[in-house]
């Protein structure tokens, strides 16, 4: 039996799509654990990926794609971005089988 884990996400983050559906930048997968590229670049093997970035447009993005110079400044940004897109399988759809649950209890409004 796997115990539930709590991951914190921005309150405006979109809900996690179903596995196989188009990625919407929910951030669940990267907040739960780094992908192989994230492990290689950030040297983290568990917990939130250090390359996960909140985009003011209302979604999460991989910092290796959105800010490649921040993580690998000695490499050409266009090359780093292209390699990162391939490694994270961008455009292939959600590959996370995690189930996201909002732990916030619904507030009950009492009628007068």
RATA-V260771 format. One record per pair of residues at least 4 apart in sequence whose C-alpha atoms are under 8 Angstrom apart, sorted by the first residue. I is the first residue (numbers start at 1). J is the second residue. If there is no record, write none. Layout:
BEGIN
<<I	J> <I	J>>
END
This chain:
BEGIN
<<7	28> <7	31> <7	32> <8	31> <9	13> <9	27> <9	28> <9	31> <10	54> <12	58> <12	59> <13	25> <13	26> <13	27> <13	58> <13	59> <13	60> <14	24> <14	25> <14	26> <14	58> <14	59> <15	26> <15	100> <16	24> <16	26> <16	27> <16	28> <16	100> <17	21> <17	22> <17	23> <17	24> <17	26> <17	94> <18	94> <19	93> <19	94> <19	95> <19	96> <19	97> <20	92> <20	93> <20	94> <20	95> <21	93> <21	94> <22	91> <22	92> <22	93> <22	94> <23	91> <23	92> <23	93> <23	94> <24	59> <25	59> <25	60> <25	61> <26	59> <26	60> <27	31> <27	52> <27	59> <27	60> <27	61> <28	32> <28	98> <28	100> <29	33> <29	34> <29	96> <29	98> <30	34> <30	35> <30	48> <30	49> <30	52> <31	47> <31	48> <31	49> <31	52> <32	46> <32	47> <32	48> <32	49> <33	45> <33	46> <33	47> <33	48> <33	49> <34	38> <34	39> <34	44> <34	45> <34	46> <34	47> <34	48> <34	49> <34	50> <35	39> <35	49> <35	88> <36	40> <37	41> <37	84> <37	87> <37	88> <38	42> <38	43> <38	44> <38	49> <38	50> <38	51> <39	43> <39	44> <39	45> <39	49> <40	44> <41	71> <41	72> <42	49> <42	50> <42	51> <42	71> <44	49> <44	50> <48	52> <51	62> <51	63> <51	64> <51	71> <52	60> <52	61> <52	62> <52	63> <53	60> <53	61> <53	62> <53	63> <54	58> <54	59> <54	60> <54	61> <55	59> <55	60> <55	61> <61	65> <61	66> <62	66> <63	67> <63	68> <63	70> <63	71> <64	68> <64	69> <64	70> <64	71> <64	80> <64	81> <64	84> <65	80> <65	81> <65	82> <65	84> <65	85> <66	81> <67	71> <68	72> <68	73> <68	77> <68	80> <68	81> <69	73> <69	74> <69	75> <69	76> <69	77> <72	80> <73	77> <75	79> <75	80> <76	80> <77	81> <78	82> <79	83> <80	84> <81	85> <82	86> <83	87> <84	88> <85	89> <85	90> <86	90>>
END
